[in-house]
Amino acid sequence: MKVEQIYTGCLSHGAYYIESAGEAAIIDPLRETNPYLERAKNDNAKIKYIFETHFHADFVSGHLTLAEQTGASIIFGPHANPSFDAIVAKDEEVYKLGNVTITALHTPGHTMESTTYLLKDENGKDYAIFSGDTLFLGDVGRPDLAQKSDEITQEDLADILFDSLRNKIMPLADDVIVYPAHGAGSACGKNMMKETVDTLGNQKRMNYALRADMTREEFIKEVTEGLAPPPLYFPMNVKMNREGYTAFDEVISRGITPLDPETFERIANETGAIVLDVRNQVEFIDGHIPRSIFIGLDGGFAPWVGALLADVEQKILLVVSPGREEEAVTRLSRVGFDRTLGYLLGGIDAWKEAGKEIDTLESIAAETFKEKLESNINVFDVRNDGEYSNGRLSSAEHTPLAFLNQYLKAFPEKEKSYLYCAGGYRSVIAASILKSRGIHNVVNVAGGFAAIKNAGIPVS
């Protein structure tokens, strides 16, 4: 028996490959299927099953493409209602894979179809659970994504999740391995550990939601407390996972279409496509297409695209470093943004050579920022709530990046606004959004809060 976690840091996502006696199963695959096909080929194995723990909200699964490529059966848990051919498992239904078995344990609460898959080894011993978004390391899945105000509330779902954890998961042995769908950084939970694999016994000891003496009322209160609003793209990804989507190869083929500057500009004007600059933030600072949005590939790219662009139907044109075009289109498609129309051939250099307008972003070192603070300046902190609470400049107004559009009126039009985040990535994203909205007097503090502290600027 072979079990492999395939972890994608940008999405804080774990997919799983299980192989036994020439048969393989994939759990919660990403959109691009080659990693799973290659593993099966190397093991001379046939992919028999594709298990989905639930209809994912934070990414688009590769279940449909993988099923078409391999003939494997797609399996969901009870209460799933996909618009395509799939097996809807019964609670505790067993599936044989080579010399091992996988049992579907219905564990609703995060969503009503949420299911944990229990892997038993060749000797019939409980070996591991693939817990999806039901149980994370250090946390449990948020119970507000499937709520419907007139039918079921987040408190109702938390109540259901309490029973799922205590009746289906906690009775399992302490040495059972826990393989969750996400780790720290995912918006599907609020308190995840940085580790991506653990034993159930250790989770029983340290996961706040698995305390043995915890009452139902305490659980509901603690699990629903402090939940940030879910990103706006989540419901659209659920819809795609339930109803289907454009073939991945078609998305890639269209997205990597090279466009000369004239064609690029014409398509942008005709279609209303967002110009998305995915280079490094330093390159963006030095020169970019006016009104373009920066979200760099070398950061939390896909989740920030989802949170800030929100509408998966939005057309996109890319400014990308040479050789990274397919990577950019792939990572956009992972979160359902399938309408990339092409990329700027030759990049910013070609744009300049064509005589097109270039914009820049003012960026200053923390030491210079320290001098500026001696005057009464406008400072904005675009980090999240937890970061802001743990340390900040007393003069800074909190305008978290994920909800920046709600704070546009806070930024003065005529005076300069100084922006910082933790390290300089998110503040450039924020600055690009403000500039695209006509607020141009923005200044990035290079290096962010880390550089601010190193410069000896007092923080509270």
FENPE-V507699 format. One record per backbone hydrogen bond with DSSP energy under -1.0 kcal/mol. NH is the residue of the N-H (numbers start at 1). CO is the residue of the C=O. If there is no record, write none. Layout:
<<NH,CO> <NH,CO>>
This chain:
<<2,19> <4,17> <6,15> <8,13> <13,8> <14,181> <15,6> <16,27> <17,4> <18,25> <19,2> <20,23> <23,20> <24,46> <25,18> <26,49> <27,16> <28,51> <36,33> <37,33> <38,34> <39,35> <40,36> <41,37> <42,38> <43,39> <44,41> <45,40> <46,22> <48,24> <49,24> <50,73> <51,26> <52,75> <56,54> <60,334> <62,29> <66,62> <67,63> <68,64> <69,65> <70,66> <71,67> <73,48> <75,50> <76,87> <80,77> <83,242> <87,74> <89,76> <92,104> <93,90> <95,102> <97,100> <100,97> <101,120> <102,95> <103,118> <104,93> <105,116> <107,114> <109,111> <115,53> <116,105> <117,130> <118,103> <119,128> <120,101> <121,125> <124,121> <127,119> <128,119> <129,177> <130,117> <131,179> <134,131> <136,139> <141,134> <142,188> <148,152> <151,148> <152,148> <157,153> <158,154> <159,155> <160,156> <161,157> <162,158> <163,159> <164,160> <165,161> <166,162> <167,163> <168,164> <170,165> <172,169> <176,173> <177,127> <178,198> <179,129> <181,132> <183,12> <184,193> <186,183> <193,137> <198,178> <200,176> <201,174> <203,199> <204,200> <205,201> <206,202> <207,203> <210,207> <214,211> <219,215> <220,216> <221,217> <222,218> <223,219> <224,220> <234,231> <237,233> <238,234> <239,235> <240,236> <241,237> <242,238> <243,239> <244,240> <251,247> <252,248> <253,249> <254,250> <255,251> <256,252> <257,254> <259,343> <264,260> <265,261> <266,262> <267,263> <268,264> <269,265> <270,266> <271,267> <272,268> <274,315> <276,317> <277,293> <278,319> <284,280> <285,281> <286,282> <287,283> <288,359> <292,289> <293,275> <295,277> <297,278> <301,299> <304,300> <305,301> <306,302> <307,303> <308,304> <309,305> <311,309> <314,311> <316,339> <317,274> <318,342> <319,276> <324,321> <328,324> <329,325> <330,326> <331,327> <332,328> <333,329> <334,330> <335,332> <336,333> <337,332> <338,336> <341,316> <343,257> <344,318> <345,259> <347,344> <350,346> <351,347> <352,348> <353,349> <354,350> <355,352> <356,351> <359,288> <361,285> <364,444> <369,365> <370,366> <371,367> <372,368> <373,369> <374,371> <375,372> <377,375> <380,418> <381,397> <382,420> <388,384> <389,385> <390,386> <396,393> <397,379> <399,381> <401,382> <403,400> <404,401> <406,403> <407,404> <410,407> <411,408> <417,441> <418,378> <419,443> <420,380> <429,425> <430,426> <431,427> <432,428> <433,429> <434,430> <435,431> <436,432> <437,433> <438,435> <439,434> <442,440> <443,417> <444,362> <445,419> <446,364> <448,445> <449,421> <450,422> <451,447> <452,448> <453,449> <454,450> <455,451> <456,453> <457,452> <460,392>>
